[in-house]
């Protein structure tokens, strides 16, 4: 249904694009002539409906290209915050020549599905640096978990806590987060105090703001150099993109 609505809208756009350029000269046409022109356009579209599909596909292609270009521009402009913030969790080789960034949410099922792919990259690519970006967009439980995860870094258990939260079954909320914190040996009182740090608030705001500029509205989302890859695309796609970057001469901005 949504596609039909969009195609209907596109049909109106096509008709308008054919007719409106004549608006400045509309006085040159009589009412009957304008009616005839409209009839010609209508008949053509009815007799060649595939034109609408082709136009719709071309519109989608152009929109996707424009979005990719905007994302690349913003990645370059905010490269320091995206790739080199000292507030993020870094795994893999901290001195790796190629960096992969993941935006994720602890309540995201697709992020949990992507975790084995990320772990496989860590195991098999010893020259890859991976940056984990807290991007809590799935409600208060996600925000609480992100704050706790960032605060756990003060106790040197960020990576262990990160894995434990992603492996948690069911909704991640305040109760489950604190249960996991106790299980892995975190000082819960210290964790709660550290969670209120303005530094953590600033980190989350920065992550949200940059993600919005990049057009990231779902998780997981990966950035490899200037390439934005939305979704749980699988190990092969991620590893293949990393290899493409290397074959092209390495990171330009990461």
N, C-alpha and C positions, 0 to 999 in steps of 0.2 A: 504493500500500500504506500509506504513512504517513497519508494522508487517511482511509483506512478505519479505521486504528487510532485516530486522533483522534476520528472520529465514533463509534466503538465506546465509547471512553472517555466521550464526551459523552452517549451514551445511558445509560450507567451513572449519570452525574451527574444527568441528568434524572429517572431513576427514583428515585434517592436523594432528590432534592429534593422529590419528590412523597410519598415514604414517610416520610422521617426526621422531618418536622414532627409526625408522629403518634407518634414514639417515646415521648414523655412519657406518652402515653395507651395504649401498646401493651397494657397489662394489660387494657384494656377490650375487646380483640378476642380471640376464640378463635383457635386454630390454623387452623381452616377458614376463618374470616373473613379472616385475614391472607393465606392462600393465595388466596382469591377476589380480594382487592384486587390482589395481585401479578399474577394472571391478567388482570384488567381492564387494568392498565397495559401488560402485554405485548401483549395483543390490540390495544390502541389504537395502540401504536407499530408493530406489524406491519402494521396496516391503513392507517396514515398515516405511512409512512416519510419523507415530505417534511418532516414536522415536525422531524426530526433535522437535515436540511440547513438549514432555516430557523433553527433554534436555533444551529447551528454558525456560520452566517454572522453572526448577531446577536452571538454570543460574540466572534468575530473583530473585529467593528466596535467593540464596547465595549472590548476589549483595546487596539486601535489608538488609540482616543480617549484612554484612560487613559495610554498610553505618550506620546502627543503632549502631553498636559497636564503629565506629569512632566518631559518634555524642556523645555517652555516655562518651567516653574518654575526648572529648573536653569540654563537659558540666562540668565534674568534675574539669578539669584544670582551667576553667574560671568561676567557680561558683560565686566568689565574684563579678565579673563584671555583670554577668547575673542576679543574685538574689538580690544583696545588694548594687548596685550603688545608691548613694544619688542624682543622676541626673534624675532618672526615676520617672514617676508618679506612686504612690502607692495608690490603692483603696482597699475597703474591710477592713478587720481587719489588721492594720499595725503590730500587734503582732501575727498574725495567725500562727499556727504550720505547715501549709502546704502552699507553695507558688506556684502560677501559673503565668507564664510569657507569655505575648502575644507580638509578633512582628507584626506590622501592618503598613498600609499605608492609608492615608486619602482618596485617590482616588480608593481604592480597594473595589469593590462591595461586595466581599465575607466578608470583614471585617465589612462592614455595616450590612450584613446579620447575622454576628456572634455577633453583639453588644447586641441584646436581650438575648443571651445565657450568655454573660458575666454579664449583669445586673441581670439576674436570679440567677447566682452563688453568686453575692454580697448579694442579698436579702435572699437567702435560706441557705447559708453556712456562719455562723458567726465566723468560725475559719479559714477562708481562706484569705490569703494575695494575692493580684493580682498586678503584676508589668506590666506596659505598656511601651513597647519599641518602640520608633520612628524608623521606618525602611522604609524611603521614596525611593522606587525603581521604581515608575511609572511616572517619569519625573520631570521637574522643579517645577511644581505646587505642587507636593507632598513634594519636598524638602523645598519650601517656607513655606508650612503649618507646616511641622515638626519644622522648626526653630521658627516660630511664637508660636507654642504650647509650646515648651520648654521655650521660653522667657516669656510666659504668667504666668509661675510659679513665676516670680519675683513680680507679682501683685496678687498672691494668687488665680488665676482663671484657673489654668491648667485643672482641671477636668471639669469645666463648659464649657471651650473652646473646650476641647476634644469632649465632647458630641455634642456640637453645630456644630462642623466641620463634625462629622460623620453623623449627621442628615441632613446635607446640600445636596440638590438635585443638580445633574449636576456636572460638573468638579470642583474640588477644585483648585483654582489658586490664584494669588496675589490679584485680585480684590475681589473675593468672601471671601477670608480669612480676608481681612481688613473690609469688610462689616459685617462679623460675629463678628469681634473684637469690632467694634463700637456698635453693637447690644447688646452685653453682658456687655458693660460698661468698656471695657479696655481703658487705655490711649494709644492711637495709636502711638503717637510720642515716648513715652517711650518704647512701644513694638518694634518699628522699631530700636531704638537704642540698646535695649537689644539683638535683633536678631543677631547683629554683634559680639557678645561676642565670644572670642576664646573658651570659655568653651562649648558653644553650638556646635561649629565645632568639638571639641574633642569628645563630646558625640556621635554625629552622626557617626564619623569615627570609634569609638569603637564599636558601634552597628553594623555597616556594616562589620567590620573585623571579629567580633565574629560570626555573622550570616554566613559569608562565610566559616569559619572553621566548622560550624555545618552543612553545606550543605543546608542552608535555602535560597531558591531562589524564593519564592513566599509568599504571605500573604493571610490570617493570618497564623501564625505558633505559636504553643503553646509548652511551656516546663513546665512539672510538675515533679519536682525532676530530675531524670536523663532520663526522657522519652520525646522524641521529637515527637510532633503530628502536622503534616502539614495539613492545610486546615480548612475550616469551617465545623467541624465534628459534631457540634450540642451539645446541653446541656447534653444529656444523656452520651455521650462519655467522655466529660470533667469531669462531676461530677463522673462518674464511675471510671475514672482514679485517681481522687483525693481520692476516697474511697479505691481504691486498695492500694495506698500509705499508707493511715492510717492503713489499716488492716495488712500491712506488717511491721508495727512498726513505721511508720512516715517517715518524710524526712531524707534521708541520707546526702544530700548536700544542700538542699534548706532552 
